Amino acid sequence: MRAHIRRGLRVAIVQKADQETGALTEGVVRDILTNSPEHPRGIKVRLESGEVGRVRRILSR
């Protein structure tokens, strides 16, 4: 749910290239790219490292 995600939050995302394997990438949210309040595959974000993917887990609040 988009309401639970904000800039500066530490999350684990799955990048498009890793969708088949489910490999997660950890980082800090820089931008929230999904505009709708919910998305069936997860909210898309850009990390401070520049990587883009869909949030699978929130690691810290």
HTML snippet that shows the backbone in 3Dmol.js (N, CA, C, O; Angstrom):
<script src="https://3Dmol.org/build/3Dmol-min.js"></script>
<div id="view" style="width:600px;height:400px;position:relative"></div>
<script>
const pdb = `
ATOM      1  N   MET A   1       0.834  -1.172   0.000  1.00  0.00           N
ATOM      2  CA  MET A   1       0.000   0.000   0.000  1.00  0.00           C
ATOM      3  C   MET A   1       0.890   1.251   0.000  1.00  0.00           C
ATOM      4  O   MET A   1       1.817   1.366   0.802  1.00  0.00           O
ATOM      5  N   ARG A   2       0.597   2.169  -0.899  1.00  0.00           N
ATOM      6  CA  ARG A   2       1.427   3.360  -1.098  1.00  0.00           C
ATOM      7  C   ARG A   2       1.523   4.213   0.162  1.00  0.00           C
ATOM      8  O   ARG A   2       2.557   4.836   0.403  1.00  0.00           O
ATOM      9  N   ALA A   3       0.471   4.254   0.964  1.00  0.00           N
ATOM     10  CA  ALA A   3       0.451   5.086   2.169  1.00  0.00           C
ATOM     11  C   ALA A   3       1.530   4.682   3.181  1.00  0.00           C
ATOM     12  O   ALA A   3       1.933   5.498   4.009  1.00  0.00           O
ATOM     13  N   HIS A   4       2.000   3.427   3.121  1.00  0.00           N
ATOM     14  CA  HIS A   4       3.012   2.939   4.063  1.00  0.00           C
ATOM     15  C   HIS A   4       4.439   3.246   3.618  1.00  0.00           C
ATOM     16  O   HIS A   4       5.390   3.026   4.369  1.00  0.00           O
ATOM     17  N   ILE A   5       4.585   3.753   2.394  1.00  0.00           N
ATOM     18  CA  ILE A   5       5.921   3.970   1.828  1.00  0.00           C
ATOM     19  C   ILE A   5       6.183   5.473   1.728  1.00  0.00           C
ATOM     20  O   ILE A   5       5.330   6.234   1.270  1.00  0.00           O
ATOM     21  N   ARG A   6       7.364   5.884   2.161  1.00  0.00           N
ATOM     22  CA  ARG A   6       7.735   7.304   2.074  1.00  0.00           C
ATOM     23  C   ARG A   6       9.236   7.416   1.818  1.00  0.00           C
ATOM     24  O   ARG A   6       9.991   6.458   1.983  1.00  0.00           O
ATOM     25  N   ARG A   7       9.639   8.615   1.410  1.00  0.00           N
ATOM     26  CA  ARG A   7      11.062   8.861   1.161  1.00  0.00           C
ATOM     27  C   ARG A   7      11.856   8.626   2.439  1.00  0.00           C
ATOM     28  O   ARG A   7      11.395   8.940   3.536  1.00  0.00           O
ATOM     29  N   GLY A   8      13.060   8.066   2.284  1.00  0.00           N
ATOM     30  CA  GLY A   8      13.927   7.829   3.422  1.00  0.00           C
ATOM     31  C   GLY A   8      13.712   6.488   4.098  1.00  0.00           C
ATOM     32  O   GLY A   8      14.469   6.120   4.996  1.00  0.00           O
ATOM     33  N   LEU A   9      12.703   5.761   3.685  1.00  0.00           N
ATOM     34  CA  LEU A   9      12.389   4.455   4.272  1.00  0.00           C
ATOM     35  C   LEU A   9      13.311   3.390   3.687  1.00  0.00           C
ATOM     36  O   LEU A   9      13.576   3.403   2.485  1.00  0.00           O
ATOM     37  N   ARG A  10      13.799   2.478   4.504  1.00  0.00           N
ATOM     38  CA  ARG A  10      14.645   1.372   4.025  1.00  0.00           C
ATOM     39  C   ARG A  10      13.742   0.221   3.605  1.00  0.00           C
ATOM     40  O   ARG A  10      12.925  -0.251   4.395  1.00  0.00           O
ATOM     41  N   VAL A  11      13.889  -0.233   2.355  1.00  0.00           N
ATOM     42  CA  VAL A  11      13.019  -1.266   1.796  1.00  0.00           C
ATOM     43  C   VAL A  11      13.823  -2.306   1.024  1.00  0.00           C
ATOM     44  O   VAL A  11      14.998  -2.108   0.715  1.00  0.00           O
ATOM     45  N   ALA A  12      13.164  -3.413   0.722  1.00  0.00           N
ATOM     46  CA  ALA A  12      13.714  -4.421  -0.187  1.00  0.00           C
ATOM     47  C   ALA A  12      12.815  -4.431  -1.418  1.00  0.00           C
ATOM     48  O   ALA A  12      11.596  -4.563  -1.307  1.00  0.00           O
ATOM     49  N   ILE A  13      13.431  -4.288  -2.598  1.00  0.00           N
ATOM     50  CA  ILE A  13      12.678  -4.268  -3.849  1.00  0.00           C
ATOM     51  C   ILE A  13      13.094  -5.433  -4.732  1.00  0.00           C
ATOM     52  O   ILE A  13      14.159  -6.024  -4.553  1.00  0.00           O
ATOM     53  N   VAL A  14      12.229  -5.750  -5.687  1.00  0.00           N
ATOM     54  CA  VAL A  14      12.607  -6.683  -6.743  1.00  0.00           C
ATOM     55  C   VAL A  14      12.652  -5.870  -8.033  1.00  0.00           C
ATOM     56  O   VAL A  14      11.669  -5.237  -8.417  1.00  0.00           O
ATOM     57  N   GLN A  15      13.808  -5.896  -8.696  1.00  0.00           N
ATOM     58  CA  GLN A  15      13.967  -5.185  -9.961  1.00  0.00           C
ATOM     59  C   GLN A  15      13.377  -6.017 -11.087  1.00  0.00           C
ATOM     60  O   GLN A  15      13.234  -7.233 -10.953  1.00  0.00           O
ATOM     61  N   LYS A  16      13.034  -5.374 -12.195  1.00  0.00           N
ATOM     62  CA  LYS A  16      12.402  -6.063 -13.316  1.00  0.00           C
ATOM     63  C   LYS A  16      13.235  -7.257 -13.790  1.00  0.00           C
ATOM     64  O   LYS A  16      12.686  -8.322 -14.075  1.00  0.00           O
ATOM     65  N   ALA A  17      14.534  -7.086 -13.874  1.00  0.00           N
ATOM     66  CA  ALA A  17      15.416  -8.165 -14.340  1.00  0.00           C
ATOM     67  C   ALA A  17      15.446  -9.341 -13.369  1.00  0.00           C
ATOM     68  O   ALA A  17      15.803 -10.454 -13.757  1.00  0.00           O
ATOM     69  N   ASP A  18      15.074  -9.107 -12.109  1.00  0.00           N
ATOM     70  CA  ASP A  18      15.129 -10.149 -11.078  1.00  0.00           C
ATOM     71  C   ASP A  18      13.762 -10.755 -10.757  1.00  0.00           C
ATOM     72  O   ASP A  18      13.642 -11.535  -9.812  1.00  0.00           O
ATOM     73  N   GLN A  19      12.738 -10.409 -11.526  1.00  0.00           N
ATOM     74  CA  GLN A  19      11.401 -10.893 -11.210  1.00  0.00           C
ATOM     75  C   GLN A  19      11.306 -12.423 -11.235  1.00  0.00           C
ATOM     76  O   GLN A  19      10.621 -13.012 -10.399  1.00  0.00           O
ATOM     77  N   GLU A  20      11.982 -13.061 -12.178  1.00  0.00           N
ATOM     78  CA  GLU A  20      11.925 -14.526 -12.273  1.00  0.00           C
ATOM     79  C   GLU A  20      12.578 -15.193 -11.065  1.00  0.00           C
ATOM     80  O   GLU A  20      12.054 -16.175 -10.540  1.00  0.00           O
ATOM     81  N   THR A  21      13.715 -14.667 -10.624  1.00  0.00           N
ATOM     82  CA  THR A  21      14.439 -15.281  -9.508  1.00  0.00           C
ATOM     83  C   THR A  21      13.928 -14.781  -8.166  1.00  0.00           C
ATOM     84  O   THR A  21      14.082 -15.460  -7.151  1.00  0.00           O
ATOM     85  N   GLY A  22      13.321 -13.596  -8.152  1.00  0.00           N
ATOM     86  CA  GLY A  22      12.831 -13.015  -6.901  1.00  0.00           C
ATOM     87  C   GLY A  22      13.931 -12.409  -6.045  1.00  0.00           C
ATOM     88  O   GLY A  22      13.719 -12.127  -4.866  1.00  0.00           O
ATOM     89  N   ALA A  23      15.117 -12.206  -6.639  1.00  0.00           N
ATOM     90  CA  ALA A  23      16.241 -11.620  -5.889  1.00  0.00           C
ATOM     91  C   ALA A  23      15.885 -10.206  -5.434  1.00  0.00           C
ATOM     92  O   ALA A  23      15.377  -9.401  -6.214  1.00  0.00           O
ATOM     93  N   LEU A  24      16.158  -9.920  -4.171  1.00  0.00           N
ATOM     94  CA  LEU A  24      15.806  -8.627  -3.592  1.00  0.00           C
ATOM     95  C   LEU A  24      17.027  -7.710  -3.517  1.00  0.00           C
ATOM     96  O   LEU A  24      18.157  -8.162  -3.332  1.00  0.00           O
ATOM     97  N   THR A  25      16.770  -6.429  -3.665  1.00  0.00           N
ATOM     98  CA  THR A  25      17.786  -5.392  -3.537  1.00  0.00           C
ATOM     99  C   THR A  25      17.344  -4.463  -2.418  1.00  0.00           C
ATOM    100  O   THR A  25      16.212  -3.978  -2.422  1.00  0.00           O
ATOM    101  N   GLU A  26      18.231  -4.213  -1.459  1.00  0.00           N
ATOM    102  CA  GLU A  26      17.888  -3.334  -0.345  1.00  0.00           C
ATOM    103  C   GLU A  26      18.385  -1.921  -0.610  1.00  0.00           C
ATOM    104  O   GLU A  26      19.413  -1.719  -1.257  1.00  0.00           O
ATOM    105  N   GLY A  27      17.643  -0.954  -0.101  1.00  0.00           N
ATOM    106  CA  GLY A  27      18.057   0.427  -0.251  1.00  0.00           C
ATOM    107  C   GLY A  27      17.076   1.376   0.396  1.00  0.00           C
ATOM    108  O   GLY A  27      16.112   0.957   1.036  1.00  0.00           O
ATOM    109  N   VAL A  28      17.334   2.665   0.221  1.00  0.00           N
ATOM    110  CA  VAL A  28      16.522   3.720   0.814  1.00  0.00           C
ATOM    111  C   VAL A  28      15.723   4.406  -0.294  1.00  0.00           C
ATOM    112  O   VAL A  28      16.277   4.756  -1.336  1.00  0.00           O
ATOM    113  N   VAL A  29      14.427   4.595  -0.068  1.00  0.00           N
ATOM    114  CA  VAL A  29      13.533   5.182  -1.066  1.00  0.00           C
ATOM    115  C   VAL A  29      13.896   6.643  -1.333  1.00  0.00           C
ATOM    116  O   VAL A  29      13.970   7.455  -0.411  1.00  0.00           O
ATOM    117  N   ARG A  30      14.123   6.966  -2.617  1.00  0.00           N
ATOM    118  CA  ARG A  30      14.331   8.349  -3.034  1.00  0.00           C
ATOM    119  C   ARG A  30      13.043   8.915  -3.634  1.00  0.00           C
ATOM    120  O   ARG A  30      12.651  10.036  -3.313  1.00  0.00           O
ATOM    121  N   ASP A  31      12.377   8.135  -4.512  1.00  0.00           N
ATOM    122  CA  ASP A  31      11.146   8.586  -5.173  1.00  0.00           C
ATOM    123  C   ASP A  31      10.133   7.446  -5.206  1.00  0.00           C
ATOM    124  O   ASP A  31      10.500   6.279  -5.344  1.00  0.00           O
ATOM    125  N   ILE A  32       8.862   7.793  -5.080  1.00  0.00           N
ATOM    126  CA  ILE A  32       7.770   6.836  -5.265  1.00  0.00           C
ATOM    127  C   ILE A  32       7.239   7.057  -6.673  1.00  0.00           C
ATOM    128  O   ILE A  32       6.791   8.154  -7.007  1.00  0.00           O
ATOM    129  N   LEU A  33       7.288   6.015  -7.499  1.00  0.00           N
ATOM    130  CA  LEU A  33       6.934   6.152  -8.909  1.00  0.00           C
ATOM    131  C   LEU A  33       5.495   5.749  -9.215  1.00  0.00           C
ATOM    132  O   LEU A  33       4.954   6.166 -10.239  1.00  0.00           O
ATOM    133  N   THR A  34       4.868   4.959  -8.366  1.00  0.00           N
ATOM    134  CA  THR A  34       3.480   4.549  -8.566  1.00  0.00           C
ATOM    135  C   THR A  34       2.559   5.632  -8.018  1.00  0.00           C
ATOM    136  O   THR A  34       2.701   6.048  -6.869  1.00  0.00           O
ATOM    137  N   ASN A  35       1.616   6.088  -8.838  1.00  0.00           N
ATOM    138  CA  ASN A  35       0.694   7.137  -8.410  1.00  0.00           C
ATOM    139  C   ASN A  35      -0.542   6.602  -7.702  1.00  0.00           C
ATOM    140  O   ASN A  35      -1.093   7.275  -6.831  1.00  0.00           O
ATOM    141  N   SER A  36      -0.986   5.399  -8.064  1.00  0.00           N
ATOM    142  CA  SER A  36      -2.200   4.854  -7.462  1.00  0.00           C
ATOM    143  C   SER A  36      -1.932   4.404  -6.026  1.00  0.00           C
ATOM    144  O   SER A  36      -0.791   4.090  -5.686  1.00  0.00           O
ATOM    145  N   PRO A  37      -2.971   4.367  -5.172  1.00  0.00           N
ATOM    146  CA  PRO A  37      -2.777   3.999  -3.771  1.00  0.00           C
ATOM    147  C   PRO A  37      -2.357   2.536  -3.567  1.00  0.00           C
ATOM    148  O   PRO A  37      -1.718   2.206  -2.568  1.00  0.00           O
ATOM    149  N   GLU A  38      -2.712   1.673  -4.504  1.00  0.00           N
ATOM    150  CA  GLU A  38      -2.329   0.258  -4.436  1.00  0.00           C
ATOM    151  C   GLU A  38      -1.984  -0.230  -5.829  1.00  0.00           C
ATOM    152  O   GLU A  38      -2.420   0.345  -6.826  1.00  0.00           O
ATOM    153  N   HIS A  39      -1.192  -1.304  -5.890  1.00  0.00           N
ATOM    154  CA  HIS A  39      -0.842  -1.922  -7.172  1.00  0.00           C
ATOM    155  C   HIS A  39      -0.684  -3.410  -6.931  1.00  0.00           C
ATOM    156  O   HIS A  39      -0.043  -3.805  -5.957  1.00  0.00           O
ATOM    157  N   PRO A  40      -1.255  -4.254  -7.797  1.00  0.00           N
ATOM    158  CA  PRO A  40      -1.217  -5.706  -7.562  1.00  0.00           C
ATOM    159  C   PRO A  40       0.188  -6.303  -7.486  1.00  0.00           C
ATOM    160  O   PRO A  40       0.391  -7.302  -6.797  1.00  0.00           O
ATOM    161  N   ARG A  41       1.157  -5.710  -8.181  1.00  0.00           N
ATOM    162  CA  ARG A  41       2.527  -6.248  -8.167  1.00  0.00           C
ATOM    163  C   ARG A  41       3.439  -5.498  -7.214  1.00  0.00           C
ATOM    164  O   ARG A  41       4.618  -5.833  -7.103  1.00  0.00           O
ATOM    165  N   GLY A  42       2.921  -4.491  -6.523  1.00  0.00           N
ATOM    166  CA  GLY A  42       3.717  -3.728  -5.569  1.00  0.00           C
ATOM    167  C   GLY A  42       3.946  -2.305  -6.032  1.00  0.00           C
ATOM    168  O   GLY A  42       3.844  -2.004  -7.221  1.00  0.00           O
ATOM    169  N   ILE A  43       4.252  -1.438  -5.098  1.00  0.00           N
ATOM    170  CA  ILE A  43       4.496  -0.027  -5.375  1.00  0.00           C
ATOM    171  C   ILE A  43       5.905   0.131  -5.948  1.00  0.00           C
ATOM    172  O   ILE A  43       6.877  -0.362  -5.375  1.00  0.00           O
ATOM    173  N   LYS A  44       6.005   0.821  -7.081  1.00  0.00           N
ATOM    174  CA  LYS A  44       7.308   1.012  -7.734  1.00  0.00           C
ATOM    175  C   LYS A  44       8.003   2.234  -7.135  1.00  0.00           C
ATOM    176  O   LYS A  44       7.403   3.298  -6.979  1.00  0.00           O
ATOM    177  N   VAL A  45       9.283   2.053  -6.806  1.00  0.00           N
ATOM    178  CA  VAL A  45      10.079   3.135  -6.221  1.00  0.00           C
ATOM    179  C   VAL A  45      11.450   3.207  -6.886  1.00  0.00           C
ATOM    180  O   VAL A  45      11.898   2.257  -7.529  1.00  0.00           O
ATOM    181  N   ARG A  46      12.106   4.353  -6.718  1.00  0.00           N
ATOM    182  CA  ARG A  46      13.507   4.518  -7.101  1.00  0.00           C
ATOM    183  C   ARG A  46      14.293   4.667  -5.811  1.00  0.00           C
ATOM    184  O   ARG A  46      13.947   5.480  -4.954  1.00  0.00           O
ATOM    185  N   LEU A  47      15.347   3.884  -5.675  1.00  0.00           N
ATOM    186  CA  LEU A  47      16.195   3.961  -4.497  1.00  0.00           C
ATOM    187  C   LEU A  47      17.212   5.081  -4.650  1.00  0.00           C
ATOM    188  O   LEU A  47      17.414   5.589  -5.753  1.00  0.00           O
ATOM    189  N   GLU A  48      17.849   5.467  -3.560  1.00  0.00           N
ATOM    190  CA  GLU A  48      18.892   6.499  -3.607  1.00  0.00           C
ATOM    191  C   GLU A  48      20.043   6.081  -4.511  1.00  0.00           C
ATOM    192  O   GLU A  48      20.762   6.932  -5.035  1.00  0.00           O
ATOM    193  N   SER A  49      20.223   4.775  -4.697  1.00  0.00           N
ATOM    194  CA  SER A  49      21.276   4.257  -5.576  1.00  0.00           C
ATOM    195  C   SER A  49      20.889   4.361  -7.052  1.00  0.00           C
ATOM    196  O   SER A  49      21.722   4.123  -7.927  1.00  0.00           O
ATOM    197  N   GLY A  50      19.618   4.719  -7.338  1.00  0.00           N
ATOM    198  CA  GLY A  50      19.147   4.845  -8.716  1.00  0.00           C
ATOM    199  C   GLY A  50      18.417   3.621  -9.229  1.00  0.00           C
ATOM    200  O   GLY A  50      17.807   3.669 -10.298  1.00  0.00           O
ATOM    201  N   GLU A  51      18.466   2.516  -8.484  1.00  0.00           N
ATOM    202  CA  GLU A  51      17.786   1.300  -8.913  1.00  0.00           C
ATOM    203  C   GLU A  51      16.278   1.465  -8.757  1.00  0.00           C
ATOM    204  O   GLU A  51      15.803   2.111  -7.823  1.00  0.00           O
ATOM    205  N   VAL A  52      15.525   0.862  -9.700  1.00  0.00           N
ATOM    206  CA  VAL A  52      14.075   0.955  -9.706  1.00  0.00           C
ATOM    207  C   VAL A  52      13.489  -0.435  -9.558  1.00  0.00           C
ATOM    208  O   VAL A  52      13.964  -1.384 -10.182  1.00  0.00           O
ATOM    209  N   GLY A  53      12.464  -0.558  -8.740  1.00  0.00           N
ATOM    210  CA  GLY A  53      11.798  -1.844  -8.578  1.00  0.00           C
ATOM    211  C   GLY A  53      10.552  -1.704  -7.726  1.00  0.00           C
ATOM    212  O   GLY A  53      10.185  -0.609  -7.299  1.00  0.00           O
ATOM    213  N   ARG A  54       9.913  -2.836  -7.492  1.00  0.00           N
ATOM    214  CA  ARG A  54       8.673  -2.860  -6.717  1.00  0.00           C
ATOM    215  C   ARG A  54       8.958  -3.337  -5.296  1.00  0.00           C
ATOM    216  O   ARG A  54       9.682  -4.308  -5.077  1.00  0.00           O
ATOM    217  N   VAL A  55       8.367  -2.627  -4.340  1.00  0.00           N
ATOM    218  CA  VAL A  55       8.618  -2.920  -2.925  1.00  0.00           C
ATOM    219  C   VAL A  55       8.053  -4.292  -2.569  1.00  0.00           C
ATOM    220  O   VAL A  55       6.890  -4.590  -2.842  1.00  0.00           O
ATOM    221  N   ARG A  56       8.892  -5.114  -1.957  1.00  0.00           N
ATOM    222  CA  ARG A  56       8.483  -6.423  -1.450  1.00  0.00           C
ATOM    223  C   ARG A  56       8.409  -6.414   0.070  1.00  0.00           C
ATOM    224  O   ARG A  56       7.560  -7.085   0.657  1.00  0.00           O
ATOM    225  N   ARG A  57       9.309  -5.643   0.720  1.00  0.00           N
ATOM    226  CA  ARG A  57       9.347  -5.580   2.178  1.00  0.00           C
ATOM    227  C   ARG A  57       9.780  -4.203   2.636  1.00  0.00           C
ATOM    228  O   ARG A  57      10.621  -3.560   2.010  1.00  0.00           O
ATOM    229  N   ILE A  58       9.191  -3.758   3.743  1.00  0.00           N
ATOM    230  CA  ILE A  58       9.659  -2.547   4.413  1.00  0.00           C
ATOM    231  C   ILE A  58      10.579  -3.020   5.534  1.00  0.00           C
ATOM    232  O   ILE A  58      10.175  -3.807   6.390  1.00  0.00           O
ATOM    233  N   LEU A  59      11.830  -2.531   5.521  1.00  0.00           N
ATOM    234  CA  LEU A  59      12.834  -3.022   6.469  1.00  0.00           C
ATOM    235  C   LEU A  59      12.940  -2.152   7.721  1.00  0.00           C
ATOM    236  O   LEU A  59      13.302  -2.652   8.786  1.00  0.00           O
ATOM    237  N   SER A  60      12.628  -0.858   7.609  1.00  0.00           N
ATOM    238  CA  SER A  60      12.664   0.014   8.789  1.00  0.00           C
ATOM    239  C   SER A  60      11.677   1.147   8.591  1.00  0.00           C
ATOM    240  O   SER A  60      11.355   1.536   7.468  1.00  0.00           O
ATOM    241  N   ARG A  61      11.216   1.655   9.693  1.00  0.00           N
ATOM    242  CA  ARG A  61      10.214   2.752   9.642  1.00  0.00           C
ATOM    243  C   ARG A  61      10.822   4.056  10.043  1.00  0.00           C
ATOM    244  O   ARG A  61      10.136   5.078  10.059  1.00  0.00           O
TER     245      ARG A  61
END
`;
const viewer = $3Dmol.createViewer("view");
viewer.addModel(pdb, "pdb");
viewer.setStyle({}, {cartoon: {color: "spectrum"}});
viewer.zoomTo();
viewer.render();
</script>
